[in-house]
Amino acid sequence: MARRDRRIRLLLDVLEEAFTAKGWQGATLSGAVRGLTPRQALWRPSATRHNIWELVLHTAFWKHAVRERVEGKGRTPFPRAPRNFPSLPERPDAAAWRADVALLKRQHALLTRTVAGLSPTRLDAPVGASRWTVAEQVFGVAAHDLYHTGQIQLLKALQRPKRR
């Protein structure tokens, strides 16, 4: 088996540390949503703020979008509409929550498979008409995951009873 390019290994490591692996930063995206109930996922601090469920769908969408850009494919529709912040399911129950968490995990797996299969020569190439390279877009997904992980952790903390 050929040795994988160190930059591709680094991108894969960063994606995993943000999503599933134990990184120095603390919570990961998959860890932040593990064990949550639909009620917790639907809670929002005010009517104009996103909830955890919406952030799960949003991060899943962007994993899909970046993978499509990197692969150079046409726009394959994301399983949920609209783009960016897909709508919550009509019946936001436990089965729907599990399905949407599974969708997030599936999009992550598809993205990591795409990154693992990249030629090192593609990493510095811009993606389409974008000024961002393949490597920058992939790294951006990991940063995006960590950004929203922080939001999710805050939303979880805000739901806890206040200590006196």
PyMOL commands that place a pseudoatom at each C-alpha (Angstrom):
pseudoatom trace, name=CA, resn=MET, resi=1, chain=A, elem=C, hetatm=0, pos=[0.000, 0.000, 0.000]
pseudoatom trace, name=CA, resn=ALA, resi=2, chain=A, elem=C, hetatm=0, pos=[1.355, 3.416, -0.968]
pseudoatom trace, name=CA, resn=ARG, resi=3, chain=A, elem=C, hetatm=0, pos=[2.009, 5.996, 1.711]
pseudoatom trace, name=CA, resn=ARG, resi=4, chain=A, elem=C, hetatm=0, pos=[-0.598, 8.722, 1.777]
pseudoatom trace, name=CA, resn=ASP, resi=5, chain=A, elem=C, hetatm=0, pos=[0.605, 12.276, 1.187]
pseudoatom trace, name=CA, resn=ARG, resi=6, chain=A, elem=C, hetatm=0, pos=[1.270, 14.055, 4.499]
pseudoatom trace, name=CA, resn=ARG, resi=7, chain=A, elem=C, hetatm=0, pos=[-1.001, 16.981, 3.607]
pseudoatom trace, name=CA, resn=ILE, resi=8, chain=A, elem=C, hetatm=0, pos=[-3.898, 14.655, 2.857]
pseudoatom trace, name=CA, resn=ARG, resi=9, chain=A, elem=C, hetatm=0, pos=[-3.224, 12.818, 6.122]
pseudoatom trace, name=CA, resn=LEU, resi=10, chain=A, elem=C, hetatm=0, pos=[-3.265, 16.163, 7.923]
pseudoatom trace, name=CA, resn=LEU, resi=11, chain=A, elem=C, hetatm=0, pos=[-6.584, 17.165, 6.336]
pseudoatom trace, name=CA, resn=LEU, resi=12, chain=A, elem=C, hetatm=0, pos=[-8.098, 13.813, 7.283]
pseudoatom trace, name=CA, resn=ASP, resi=13, chain=A, elem=C, hetatm=0, pos=[-6.773, 14.164, 10.833]
pseudoatom trace, name=CA, resn=VAL, resi=14, chain=A, elem=C, hetatm=0, pos=[-8.212, 17.675, 11.163]
pseudoatom trace, name=CA, resn=LEU, resi=15, chain=A, elem=C, hetatm=0, pos=[-11.605, 16.532, 9.852]
pseudoatom trace, name=CA, resn=GLU, resi=16, chain=A, elem=C, hetatm=0, pos=[-11.663, 13.656, 12.331]
pseudoatom trace, name=CA, resn=GLU, resi=17, chain=A, elem=C, hetatm=0, pos=[-10.493, 15.739, 15.294]
pseudoatom trace, name=CA, resn=ALA, resi=18, chain=A, elem=C, hetatm=0, pos=[-13.305, 18.195, 14.645]
pseudoatom trace, name=CA, resn=PHE, resi=19, chain=A, elem=C, hetatm=0, pos=[-15.943, 15.521, 14.115]
pseudoatom trace, name=CA, resn=THR, resi=20, chain=A, elem=C, hetatm=0, pos=[-15.239, 12.311, 16.034]
pseudoatom trace, name=CA, resn=ALA, resi=21, chain=A, elem=C, hetatm=0, pos=[-11.738, 11.927, 17.432]
pseudoatom trace, name=CA, resn=LYS, resi=22, chain=A, elem=C, hetatm=0, pos=[-10.635, 13.158, 20.819]
pseudoatom trace, name=CA, resn=GLY, resi=23, chain=A, elem=C, hetatm=0, pos=[-8.854, 16.398, 20.093]
pseudoatom trace, name=CA, resn=TRP, resi=24, chain=A, elem=C, hetatm=0, pos=[-7.151, 18.743, 22.493]
pseudoatom trace, name=CA, resn=GLN, resi=25, chain=A, elem=C, hetatm=0, pos=[-9.925, 21.297, 22.030]
pseudoatom trace, name=CA, resn=GLY, resi=26, chain=A, elem=C, hetatm=0, pos=[-12.568, 19.255, 23.835]
pseudoatom trace, name=CA, resn=ALA, resi=27, chain=A, elem=C, hetatm=0, pos=[-15.938, 18.519, 22.287]
pseudoatom trace, name=CA, resn=THR, resi=28, chain=A, elem=C, hetatm=0, pos=[-16.341, 17.284, 18.736]
pseudoatom trace, name=CA, resn=LEU, resi=29, chain=A, elem=C, hetatm=0, pos=[-19.409, 17.797, 16.578]
pseudoatom trace, name=CA, resn=SER, resi=30, chain=A, elem=C, hetatm=0, pos=[-20.586, 14.191, 16.789]
pseudoatom trace, name=CA, resn=GLY, resi=31, chain=A, elem=C, hetatm=0, pos=[-19.850, 14.114, 20.512]
pseudoatom trace, name=CA, resn=ALA, resi=32, chain=A, elem=C, hetatm=0, pos=[-21.773, 17.340, 21.100]
pseudoatom trace, name=CA, resn=VAL, resi=33, chain=A, elem=C, hetatm=0, pos=[-24.988, 15.864, 19.667]
pseudoatom trace, name=CA, resn=ARG, resi=34, chain=A, elem=C, hetatm=0, pos=[-24.587, 12.364, 21.112]
pseudoatom trace, name=CA, resn=GLY, resi=35, chain=A, elem=C, hetatm=0, pos=[-27.353, 11.429, 23.520]
pseudoatom trace, name=CA, resn=LEU, resi=36, chain=A, elem=C, hetatm=0, pos=[-29.488, 14.502, 22.923]
pseudoatom trace, name=CA, resn=THR, resi=37, chain=A, elem=C, hetatm=0, pos=[-33.253, 14.185, 22.827]
pseudoatom trace, name=CA, resn=PRO, resi=38, chain=A, elem=C, hetatm=0, pos=[-35.386, 15.818, 20.150]
pseudoatom trace, name=CA, resn=ARG, resi=39, chain=A, elem=C, hetatm=0, pos=[-36.631, 18.239, 22.795]
pseudoatom trace, name=CA, resn=GLN, resi=40, chain=A, elem=C, hetatm=0, pos=[-33.065, 19.336, 23.583]
pseudoatom trace, name=CA, resn=ALA, resi=41, chain=A, elem=C, hetatm=0, pos=[-32.226, 19.561, 19.878]
pseudoatom trace, name=CA, resn=LEU, resi=42, chain=A, elem=C, hetatm=0, pos=[-35.295, 21.731, 19.203]
pseudoatom trace, name=CA, resn=TRP, resi=43, chain=A, elem=C, hetatm=0, pos=[-34.778, 24.178, 22.080]
pseudoatom trace, name=CA, resn=ARG, resi=44, chain=A, elem=C, hetatm=0, pos=[-33.827, 27.700, 21.096]
pseudoatom trace, name=CA, resn=PRO, resi=45, chain=A, elem=C, hetatm=0, pos=[-32.902, 30.652, 23.310]
pseudoatom trace, name=CA, resn=SER, resi=46, chain=A, elem=C, hetatm=0, pos=[-35.185, 32.981, 21.337]
pseudoatom trace, name=CA, resn=ALA, resi=47, chain=A, elem=C, hetatm=0, pos=[-37.451, 32.791, 18.315]
pseudoatom trace, name=CA, resn=THR, resi=48, chain=A, elem=C, hetatm=0, pos=[-34.816, 34.244, 15.988]
pseudoatom trace, name=CA, resn=ARG, resi=49, chain=A, elem=C, hetatm=0, pos=[-31.938, 31.940, 16.969]
pseudoatom trace, name=CA, resn=HIS, resi=50, chain=A, elem=C, hetatm=0, pos=[-31.004, 28.564, 15.531]
pseudoatom trace, name=CA, resn=ASN, resi=51, chain=A, elem=C, hetatm=0, pos=[-31.452, 25.392, 17.510]
pseudoatom trace, name=CA, resn=ILE, resi=52, chain=A, elem=C, hetatm=0, pos=[-29.158, 22.362, 17.659]
pseudoatom trace, name=CA, resn=TRP, resi=53, chain=A, elem=C, hetatm=0, pos=[-31.201, 20.396, 15.127]
pseudoatom trace, name=CA, resn=GLU, resi=54, chain=A, elem=C, hetatm=0, pos=[-30.881, 23.212, 12.582]
pseudoatom trace, name=CA, resn=LEU, resi=55, chain=A, elem=C, hetatm=0, pos=[-27.119, 23.342, 13.175]
pseudoatom trace, name=CA, resn=VAL, resi=56, chain=A, elem=C, hetatm=0, pos=[-26.875, 19.579, 12.575]
pseudoatom trace, name=CA, resn=LEU, resi=57, chain=A, elem=C, hetatm=0, pos=[-28.637, 19.957, 9.220]
pseudoatom trace, name=CA, resn=HIS, resi=58, chain=A, elem=C, hetatm=0, pos=[-26.567, 23.039, 8.358]
pseudoatom trace, name=CA, resn=THR, resi=59, chain=A, elem=C, hetatm=0, pos=[-23.238, 21.309, 9.008]
pseudoatom trace, name=CA, resn=ALA, resi=60, chain=A, elem=C, hetatm=0, pos=[-24.395, 18.231, 7.087]
pseudoatom trace, name=CA, resn=PHE, resi=61, chain=A, elem=C, hetatm=0, pos=[-25.316, 20.452, 4.139]
pseudoatom trace, name=CA, resn=TRP, resi=62, chain=A, elem=C, hetatm=0, pos=[-21.908, 22.131, 4.041]
pseudoatom trace, name=CA, resn=LYS, resi=63, chain=A, elem=C, hetatm=0, pos=[-20.071, 18.802, 4.160]
pseudoatom trace, name=CA, resn=HIS, resi=64, chain=A, elem=C, hetatm=0, pos=[-22.164, 17.825, 1.139]
pseudoatom trace, name=CA, resn=ALA, resi=65, chain=A, elem=C, hetatm=0, pos=[-21.562, 21.136, -0.663]
pseudoatom trace, name=CA, resn=VAL, resi=66, chain=A, elem=C, hetatm=0, pos=[-17.784, 21.114, -0.180]
pseudoatom trace, name=CA, resn=ARG, resi=67, chain=A, elem=C, hetatm=0, pos=[-17.557, 17.464, -1.245]
pseudoatom trace, name=CA, resn=GLU, resi=68, chain=A, elem=C, hetatm=0, pos=[-19.454, 18.281, -4.423]
pseudoatom trace, name=CA, resn=ARG, resi=69, chain=A, elem=C, hetatm=0, pos=[-17.189, 21.245, -5.135]
pseudoatom trace, name=CA, resn=VAL, resi=70, chain=A, elem=C, hetatm=0, pos=[-14.026, 19.221, -4.550]
pseudoatom trace, name=CA, resn=GLU, resi=71, chain=A, elem=C, hetatm=0, pos=[-15.295, 16.367, -6.715]
pseudoatom trace, name=CA, resn=GLY, resi=72, chain=A, elem=C, hetatm=0, pos=[-16.182, 18.881, -9.439]
pseudoatom trace, name=CA, resn=LYS, resi=73, chain=A, elem=C, hetatm=0, pos=[-19.643, 17.424, -9.881]
pseudoatom trace, name=CA, resn=GLY, resi=74, chain=A, elem=C, hetatm=0, pos=[-22.821, 19.193, -10.793]
pseudoatom trace, name=CA, resn=ARG, resi=75, chain=A, elem=C, hetatm=0, pos=[-25.180, 20.019, -8.010]
pseudoatom trace, name=CA, resn=THR, resi=76, chain=A, elem=C, hetatm=0, pos=[-26.564, 16.811, -6.619]
pseudoatom trace, name=CA, resn=PRO, resi=77, chain=A, elem=C, hetatm=0, pos=[-29.483, 17.807, -4.445]
pseudoatom trace, name=CA, resn=PHE, resi=78, chain=A, elem=C, hetatm=0, pos=[-28.959, 17.560, -0.727]
pseudoatom trace, name=CA, resn=PRO, resi=79, chain=A, elem=C, hetatm=0, pos=[-31.562, 15.200, 0.770]
pseudoatom trace, name=CA, resn=ARG, resi=80, chain=A, elem=C, hetatm=0, pos=[-33.175, 18.112, 2.616]
pseudoatom trace, name=CA, resn=ALA, resi=81, chain=A, elem=C, hetatm=0, pos=[-34.271, 21.555, 1.407]
pseudoatom trace, name=CA, resn=PRO, resi=82, chain=A, elem=C, hetatm=0, pos=[-33.605, 24.424, 1.310]
pseudoatom trace, name=CA, resn=ARG, resi=83, chain=A, elem=C, hetatm=0, pos=[-29.867, 24.824, 0.988]
pseudoatom trace, name=CA, resn=ASN, resi=84, chain=A, elem=C, hetatm=0, pos=[-27.672, 26.109, 3.845]
pseudoatom trace, name=CA, resn=PHE, resi=85, chain=A, elem=C, hetatm=0, pos=[-30.211, 25.765, 6.676]
pseudoatom trace, name=CA, resn=PRO, resi=86, chain=A, elem=C, hetatm=0, pos=[-32.575, 22.950, 5.667]
pseudoatom trace, name=CA, resn=SER, resi=87, chain=A, elem=C, hetatm=0, pos=[-36.044, 22.895, 7.183]
pseudoatom trace, name=CA, resn=LEU, resi=88, chain=A, elem=C, hetatm=0, pos=[-36.778, 20.785, 10.212]
pseudoatom trace, name=CA, resn=PRO, resi=89, chain=A, elem=C, hetatm=0, pos=[-38.820, 17.636, 9.578]
pseudoatom trace, name=CA, resn=GLU, resi=90, chain=A, elem=C, hetatm=0, pos=[-42.609, 17.881, 9.708]
pseudoatom trace, name=CA, resn=ARG, resi=91, chain=A, elem=C, hetatm=0, pos=[-42.608, 15.431, 12.623]
pseudoatom trace, name=CA, resn=PRO, resi=92, chain=A, elem=C, hetatm=0, pos=[-39.562, 16.279, 14.724]
pseudoatom trace, name=CA, resn=ASP, resi=93, chain=A, elem=C, hetatm=0, pos=[-39.630, 13.091, 16.777]
pseudoatom trace, name=CA, resn=ALA, resi=94, chain=A, elem=C, hetatm=0, pos=[-36.920, 10.702, 17.984]
pseudoatom trace, name=CA, resn=ALA, resi=95, chain=A, elem=C, hetatm=0, pos=[-36.848, 8.767, 14.699]
pseudoatom trace, name=CA, resn=ALA, resi=96, chain=A, elem=C, hetatm=0, pos=[-36.429, 11.969, 12.678]
pseudoatom trace, name=CA, resn=TRP, resi=97, chain=A, elem=C, hetatm=0, pos=[-33.678, 13.189, 15.026]
pseudoatom trace, name=CA, resn=ARG, resi=98, chain=A, elem=C, hetatm=0, pos=[-31.781, 9.893, 14.687]
pseudoatom trace, name=CA, resn=ALA, resi=99, chain=A, elem=C, hetatm=0, pos=[-32.180, 10.085, 10.897]
pseudoatom trace, name=CA, resn=ASP, resi=100, chain=A, elem=C, hetatm=0, pos=[-30.790, 13.612, 10.750]
pseudoatom trace, name=CA, resn=VAL, resi=101, chain=A, elem=C, hetatm=0, pos=[-27.828, 12.768, 12.989]
pseudoatom trace, name=CA, resn=ALA, resi=102, chain=A, elem=C, hetatm=0, pos=[-27.215, 9.759, 10.697]
pseudoatom trace, name=CA, resn=LEU, resi=103, chain=A, elem=C, hetatm=0, pos=[-27.384, 12.122, 7.699]
pseudoatom trace, name=CA, resn=LEU, resi=104, chain=A, elem=C, hetatm=0, pos=[-24.669, 14.277, 9.285]
pseudoatom trace, name=CA, resn=LYS, resi=105, chain=A, elem=C, hetatm=0, pos=[-22.482, 11.220, 9.901]
pseudoatom trace, name=CA, resn=ARG, resi=106, chain=A, elem=C, hetatm=0, pos=[-23.055, 9.964, 6.346]
pseudoatom trace, name=CA, resn=GLN, resi=107, chain=A, elem=C, hetatm=0, pos=[-22.077, 13.316, 4.830]
pseudoatom trace, name=CA, resn=HIS, resi=108, chain=A, elem=C, hetatm=0, pos=[-18.939, 13.330, 6.974]
pseudoatom trace, name=CA, resn=ALA, resi=109, chain=A, elem=C, hetatm=0, pos=[-18.029, 9.806, 5.826]
pseudoatom trace, name=CA, resn=LEU, resi=110, chain=A, elem=C, hetatm=0, pos=[-18.567, 10.743, 2.172]
pseudoatom trace, name=CA, resn=LEU, resi=111, chain=A, elem=C, hetatm=0, pos=[-16.399, 13.844, 2.536]
pseudoatom trace, name=CA, resn=THR, resi=112, chain=A, elem=C, hetatm=0, pos=[-13.562, 11.967, 4.233]
pseudoatom trace, name=CA, resn=ARG, resi=113, chain=A, elem=C, hetatm=0, pos=[-13.693, 9.287, 1.546]
pseudoatom trace, name=CA, resn=THR, resi=114, chain=A, elem=C, hetatm=0, pos=[-13.388, 11.990, -1.112]
pseudoatom trace, name=CA, resn=VAL, resi=115, chain=A, elem=C, hetatm=0, pos=[-10.447, 13.630, 0.683]
pseudoatom trace, name=CA, resn=ALA, resi=116, chain=A, elem=C, hetatm=0, pos=[-8.704, 10.267, 1.151]
pseudoatom trace, name=CA, resn=GLY, resi=117, chain=A, elem=C, hetatm=0, pos=[-8.935, 9.683, -2.596]
pseudoatom trace, name=CA, resn=LEU, resi=118, chain=A, elem=C, hetatm=0, pos=[-7.540, 13.061, -3.632]
pseudoatom trace, name=CA, resn=SER, resi=119, chain=A, elem=C, hetatm=0, pos=[-4.372, 13.385, -5.617]
pseudoatom trace, name=CA, resn=PRO, resi=120, chain=A, elem=C, hetatm=0, pos=[-1.881, 15.602, -3.754]
pseudoatom trace, name=CA, resn=THR, resi=121, chain=A, elem=C, hetatm=0, pos=[-1.579, 17.721, -6.894]
pseudoatom trace, name=CA, resn=ARG, resi=122, chain=A, elem=C, hetatm=0, pos=[-5.210, 18.829, -6.468]
pseudoatom trace, name=CA, resn=LEU, resi=123, chain=A, elem=C, hetatm=0, pos=[-4.754, 20.322, -2.996]
pseudoatom trace, name=CA, resn=ASP, resi=124, chain=A, elem=C, hetatm=0, pos=[-3.436, 23.686, -4.187]
pseudoatom trace, name=CA, resn=ALA, resi=125, chain=A, elem=C, hetatm=0, pos=[-5.872, 24.005, -7.079]
pseudoatom trace, name=CA, resn=PRO, resi=126, chain=A, elem=C, hetatm=0, pos=[-8.744, 26.443, -6.759]
pseudoatom trace, name=CA, resn=VAL, resi=127, chain=A, elem=C, hetatm=0, pos=[-12.194, 24.899, -6.568]
pseudoatom trace, name=CA, resn=GLY, resi=128, chain=A, elem=C, hetatm=0, pos=[-14.126, 26.017, -9.629]
pseudoatom trace, name=CA, resn=ALA, resi=129, chain=A, elem=C, hetatm=0, pos=[-14.269, 29.805, -9.855]
pseudoatom trace, name=CA, resn=SER, resi=130, chain=A, elem=C, hetatm=0, pos=[-13.540, 30.137, -6.137]
pseudoatom trace, name=CA, resn=ARG, resi=131, chain=A, elem=C, hetatm=0, pos=[-10.415, 31.796, -4.795]
pseudoatom trace, name=CA, resn=TRP, resi=132, chain=A, elem=C, hetatm=0, pos=[-10.228, 28.980, -2.208]
pseudoatom trace, name=CA, resn=THR, resi=133, chain=A, elem=C, hetatm=0, pos=[-8.143, 25.903, -2.905]
pseudoatom trace, name=CA, resn=VAL, resi=134, chain=A, elem=C, hetatm=0, pos=[-9.232, 22.323, -2.340]
pseudoatom trace, name=CA, resn=ALA, resi=135, chain=A, elem=C, hetatm=0, pos=[-7.120, 22.155, 0.830]
pseudoatom trace, name=CA, resn=GLU, resi=136, chain=A, elem=C, hetatm=0, pos=[-8.562, 25.431, 2.146]
pseudoatom trace, name=CA, resn=GLN, resi=137, chain=A, elem=C, hetatm=0, pos=[-12.139, 24.303, 1.532]
pseudoatom trace, name=CA, resn=VAL, resi=138, chain=A, elem=C, hetatm=0, pos=[-11.571, 20.974, 3.291]
pseudoatom trace, name=CA, resn=PHE, resi=139, chain=A, elem=C, hetatm=0, pos=[-9.821, 22.675, 6.204]
pseudoatom trace, name=CA, resn=GLY, resi=140, chain=A, elem=C, hetatm=0, pos=[-12.715, 25.126, 6.304]
pseudoatom trace, name=CA, resn=VAL, resi=141, chain=A, elem=C, hetatm=0, pos=[-15.179, 22.280, 6.882]
pseudoatom trace, name=CA, resn=ALA, resi=142, chain=A, elem=C, hetatm=0, pos=[-13.264, 21.256, 10.009]
pseudoatom trace, name=CA, resn=ALA, resi=143, chain=A, elem=C, hetatm=0, pos=[-13.215, 24.864, 11.247]
pseudoatom trace, name=CA, resn=HIS, resi=144, chain=A, elem=C, hetatm=0, pos=[-16.939, 25.131, 10.482]
pseudoatom trace, name=CA, resn=ASP, resi=145, chain=A, elem=C, hetatm=0, pos=[-17.624, 21.970, 12.494]
pseudoatom trace, name=CA, resn=LEU, resi=146, chain=A, elem=C, hetatm=0, pos=[-15.730, 23.333, 15.496]
pseudoatom trace, name=CA, resn=TYR, resi=147, chain=A, elem=C, hetatm=0, pos=[-17.438, 26.720, 15.286]
pseudoatom trace, name=CA, resn=HIS, resi=148, chain=A, elem=C, hetatm=0, pos=[-20.877, 25.107, 15.391]
pseudoatom trace, name=CA, resn=THR, resi=149, chain=A, elem=C, hetatm=0, pos=[-19.757, 22.612, 18.037]
pseudoatom trace, name=CA, resn=GLY, resi=150, chain=A, elem=C, hetatm=0, pos=[-19.119, 25.605, 20.284]
pseudoatom trace, name=CA, resn=GLN, resi=151, chain=A, elem=C, hetatm=0, pos=[-22.590, 26.934, 19.560]
pseudoatom trace, name=CA, resn=ILE, resi=152, chain=A, elem=C, hetatm=0, pos=[-24.136, 23.540, 20.313]
pseudoatom trace, name=CA, resn=GLN, resi=153, chain=A, elem=C, hetatm=0, pos=[-22.243, 23.279, 23.593]
pseudoatom trace, name=CA, resn=LEU, resi=154, chain=A, elem=C, hetatm=0, pos=[-23.507, 26.741, 24.558]
pseudoatom trace, name=CA, resn=LEU, resi=155, chain=A, elem=C, hetatm=0, pos=[-27.107, 25.841, 23.628]
pseudoatom trace, name=CA, resn=LYS, resi=156, chain=A, elem=C, hetatm=0, pos=[-26.834, 22.722, 25.783]
pseudoatom trace, name=CA, resn=ALA, resi=157, chain=A, elem=C, hetatm=0, pos=[-25.468, 24.745, 28.708]
pseudoatom trace, name=CA, resn=LEU, resi=158, chain=A, elem=C, hetatm=0, pos=[-28.240, 27.330, 28.412]
pseudoatom trace, name=CA, resn=GLN, resi=159, chain=A, elem=C, hetatm=0, pos=[-30.825, 24.563, 28.788]
pseudoatom trace, name=CA, resn=ARG, resi=160, chain=A, elem=C, hetatm=0, pos=[-29.424, 23.338, 32.096]
pseudoatom trace, name=CA, resn=PRO, resi=161, chain=A, elem=C, hetatm=0, pos=[-30.992, 24.547, 35.327]
pseudoatom trace, name=CA, resn=LYS, resi=162, chain=A, elem=C, hetatm=0, pos=[-29.167, 27.496, 36.846]
pseudoatom trace, name=CA, resn=ARG, resi=163, chain=A, elem=C, hetatm=0, pos=[-26.982, 26.757, 39.854]
pseudoatom trace, name=CA, resn=ARG, resi=164, chain=A, elem=C, hetatm=0, pos=[-27.362, 28.886, 42.945]
for i in range(1, 164): cmd.bond("trace and resi %d" % i, "trace and resi %d" % (i + 1))
show_as sticks, trace
zoom trace
